[in-house]
Amino acid sequence: MTVGHQLISEGRWMQPEVDLLQAGNSYRPAIMGQITYFHNTPVWGVPLRLPLNWPPWVGRVDSRRLLTPAMEWFGPAPLFAEPKRREGPRLSRKSAEELEIEEARNRQKELQEIIVTAENVETILSTVRELEGAIVISTALHRLGKVKVSAHVFRDPRFHLLLERFKSRLPFFGSRQIANSLHGLGAISYRGGGAWVEMVSIQTQRRIHEFEPQHVSNTLWACARMQLQEPLMLRALTCRAIEDIDRFCPLDISICTWAFATLKHREAEWLRAVVRARCEFADFSPQNMSNFVWGLSTLGFRHDNMVLAVGREAARKIRDFIPQELSNFSWALATMDLCDNLILRAIAEEVDRRGDEVNSWDPQSLSNMMWAYATLALKDDPLFQRLLDASIARIEDHDTQNLANTSWAAAMVGFRYSRWLDACARKAVEKIQECQTLHLAQLAFAFARFVAKGDQHQFLPTLLKETLRRLEEFPPQSLFDVHDALVFFQAFPAPPSGECLRMERRLSEHFEDTARTLETFARRSAERGGRPSMEEVTKYQRSVEQADIVTLGEHWTLAFLKRFGLLCSSEDRFIHSARRRILDFRDEASVTDPVSRSIFHRAQCVWQLGIQGDTDGALADGLFESGEPVAGAPAGHGLYVCRLRHTREGDAEIQALCAALDTSVMRSGRVPEGLKLNLHLSDVPCVSCLGCTLQFQCRFPGVLQISFDRGRVQSEDSRPIPRPPPPPSKRGNPVPYAPLPTTPPHDGVDRSMVRKERPKDEDRTSFYLNPLAPRRPDGASKGGEEAVPHKLVHGRNGSQQTYYFSSAPSFYGSDDYEAC
C-alpha cells in the first residue's frame, strides 16, 4: 500500500489541508522505494505544504506533474497506482539468520563503546553476559586495569564468567588481544589462576611470531604482576624478546628486566642480549634506569661498565628522579656491591638541593637510601642528618622494617643522633609486637652501639619481654644479637631464671654445636699438618655456612676463647699499646680522608710475635685492617675460612695469622720455647675467624693469645663532617670519574618510548641451517668482554678497588675516555 492509499483509507484527504511533513515522518517506511510518480490528476483546491527537510528519496517523485509554481494542487483528488517496478534482476532480501548476525554484530559494537567509556567496574561487569567476540572480551579485561577495582570483585560471579568467556575465545585471540587482556589482569594483580592460564600459555606460543615489542613487554609485565610461572610461555616470550631486541625501546628493555627479576627468572640469554644491544642509556627515563638496575641487582647480574654507564646518565637527569627511584637506584648499587661514586654523590647533593621537600618523602624511600649508603660503607653525615630529620618528621608512618633499617644504617656509619634514637625507641615500643625477629635484632645492635637504653620509653624491658614471648621464632643469629645487647646493658638477669633461663639454654645449645664443629675440623686439620682433604674442607665450610651464625657476640666469644685457652689476660700490657696503635692509625687515615672507611667501618688487628720474657723486643709485629689480603691466601698457610655474608680471606685477624705463619720462625716447623703470638682485634671476631684461630691453636698449642674490643661504641652525638669535594678531573672535566656526556636533542620527544625499525636482512647473519630461522645481528656471537677487571690502587694496606670506569665500555667510543 502506498502513502496515498493509506491516507485515503484513513480519510485524511477530506481535511482542508494536508501536511506532507507529517505524512513523510509518519509513513517513511511505506514511502521508501515505493512512490515513483503520481497520476496527472488536478487537485480541487487543496493546498499542499512541502517540508523543508524533504527526504532524499523525494527525487523519485515527478515534481513536474505534481506541483505548480504556486505549490498547490488543482483538479479532483488524485488516484494512486501501484509503484512502477524497475526492469532488471530482482534484489534478494537478507535472510532472518543474516539479520540476526548483523544485529548481534552491532550489539557487540555498542558494548565495545560502553566498555571503552566505562568509569567504574560495575559498568564493565554489567556487559559480561553479552560479550562474545575476542576484541570486546579483551577490551573488557584491559579496561578493568584502568578503573578502581577492589578485592570483592574477584569473588563476583560476573568476573569469573568473564574469565570463562576469555578462556573459551582464546583460540581466536591475536597477540594484541592476549597482551591487552593479560595487562588488565596484571594491573588489578589478579593471582587466582584458573583453567585459562594453560590456554593462554598455549595461545601465546602459537601466536608468538606476531608479538610486537610492546606486546612482549606488556605480557611479561603482566606475568610478573600475577606471578604466572609458565615455563614454556616465559621461554617463548624470552626468545621473542631476544630475537627482536634491536627494535625494543628503553621502556621495553626496563620492563622486561624488571619482570624477569620479579619472577625470579634469571634468564642468562636475555642478560647477554641486553649487554650486546649496546643500549643508548641517554634515552632512558629515570624510571627506566631505576627499574633496569633494580632488575639487574635482583637477578644477581653485575656488569660494571654497563651499570656505571647507566649511573652516568642518571647523574645527568638526577633532578627528574622521584624519591622512590632515587632509593631504588641506590639500593640496587648496594645489592650489587658496586660503589658508583658519581651517581651516589649526585644523589646526596640532590637530597640537599630539595631541602624541606625531603620531609614529605615516604619512610621506605628514606630508610632504603640510608641502608644502601651504609651497606656500601659510605659515610655522608650531611645526607644522614637530613634523612634522619625527615624520618623524625614522618615517624608516625614508619613501620617496623623502616625503624630497624634506619637505626642499623646509622649505627653502621657511626652517625649518632639522639633525636632519632628517642623517636625510634618510642615508636618501636608502640609497635613491638609487629616487629620481625630480624628487626628486633637490628634495633638491639643499633642501640647497643650508640649506648642508648631508651629508658624514657622502657625500650630494653619491652625488648626482653617480646623476645621471651617469641623465643621459638628467633633464628640463632638474631637471638645472639638481642642477648648480646641485653647483657651489654646489664638488662639480662644474672643468674637467669624462668624464661630467661630457657633463652640461655637455647643459646648454649647453638654455642656448643658451633664450638664442636670448629674443634672437630681444627683437630683433624692439625693431625694432617694443616692439609686436610678437599672433601673435609668442603664439609666443614658447608656446615658452618648453613648454620648462618656470623658472630656469637661479646659474651659467647669470650666463653669460646676461655674454653680453648686463647683469651689473653686483661693485665697484658700489649692490649693497651695495641689500642693506642689502632687509634693512631685511624687518626692518620682521617688526615687524608675525614670519612675514610678505616675510621668507621674496617676492623683492625695489631699482632706481635715474640719470646715470652725476652727484653730484646718482638720478633715481628704489624697492623692489618680488613680488605684485600696482602699476606697470601689463608689456605696456603693451612687456614680455612668460610663465607659468612661475604668472603673472609681479607679479615684483619686472618691476615695477621698468615703474616705470622710466613715468618722464618714459624716456617721452620720448630717452635721455640716461650714463643707467643698476640692478636688484639678492634671488633668482635666472626665465627669463621674463631675457627681459624682454633686451627692455629691446634697446630701450635699455647702460642696464640687473643684480646678484642667490642667495636666502635658512641655515647655522644656525632658532629657532622662536611662532605669532602670530589677529586678534580685530570682533563678539567666538570663531571668527575666519567666522560663529559653529550647534550641530548631538545625536540620534546620522549625517547624512552621510541622503538627502532627492524634492521634490514642484508645487515644480519644467521647462525642456523634454516635460512628462515630467527636471525641475530652481526657480531652477536662475540659479545665483547662482559667481565671487565677493576682498576686496583696499591697502598700499604693492599690493593683496593676503585669502582670507577676501569676501561672504556663497548657502547662508548675510546675517544670519550681519552678526553677525560
Buried (B, 14 or more C-beta within 10 A) or exposed (E): EBBBBBBBEEEEBEEEEBBBEEBBEEBEEBBEEBBBBBEEBEBEEBEBEBBEEEEEBBEBBEEEEBBEEEEEBEEEBBEBEEEEEEEEEEEEEEEEEEEEEEEEEEEBEEBBEBBEEBEEBEBBBBBBEEBBBBBBBBBBBBBBBBBEBEEEBBEBEBBBBBBBBBBEBBEEBBBBBBBBBBBBBBBBBBEEEBEBBBBBBBBBBBBBEEBBBBBBBBBBBBBBBBEBEBEEBBBBBBBBBBBBBBBBBBBBBBBBBBBBBBBEBEBEEBBBBBBBBBBEBBBBBBBBBBBBBBBBBBBEBBBBBBBBBBBBBBBBBBEEBEBBBBBBBBBBBBBBEBBBBBBBBBBBBBBEEBEEEBBEBBBBBBBBBBBBBBBBBBBBBBBBBBBBBBBBBBBEEBBBBBBBBBBBBBBBBBBBBEEBBBBBBBBBBEBBEEBBBBBBBBBBBBBBBBBBBBEEBEBBBBBBEBBEEBBEEBBBBBBBBBBBBBBBBEBBEEEEEEBBEBBBEBBEEBBEBBBEBBBEBBEBBBEEEBEBEEEBBEBBBEBBBEBEBBBBBBBBBBBBBEEBEBBBEEEBEBBEBBBEBBEEBBEEBBEEEBBBBBBBBBBBBBBBBBBEEEEEEBBBBBBBBBBBBBBBEBBEBBBBBBEBEEEBBBBBBBBBBBBBBBEEBBEEEEBEEEBBBBBBBBBBBBBBBBBBBBBBBBBBEEBBBBBBBBBBBBEEBBEBBEBEEEEEBEEEBEBBBBBBBEEBEEEEEEBBBEBEEEEEEEEBEEEEEEEEEBBBBEEBEEEEEBEBEBBEEEEEBBBBBEBBBBBBBBBBEEEBBEEB
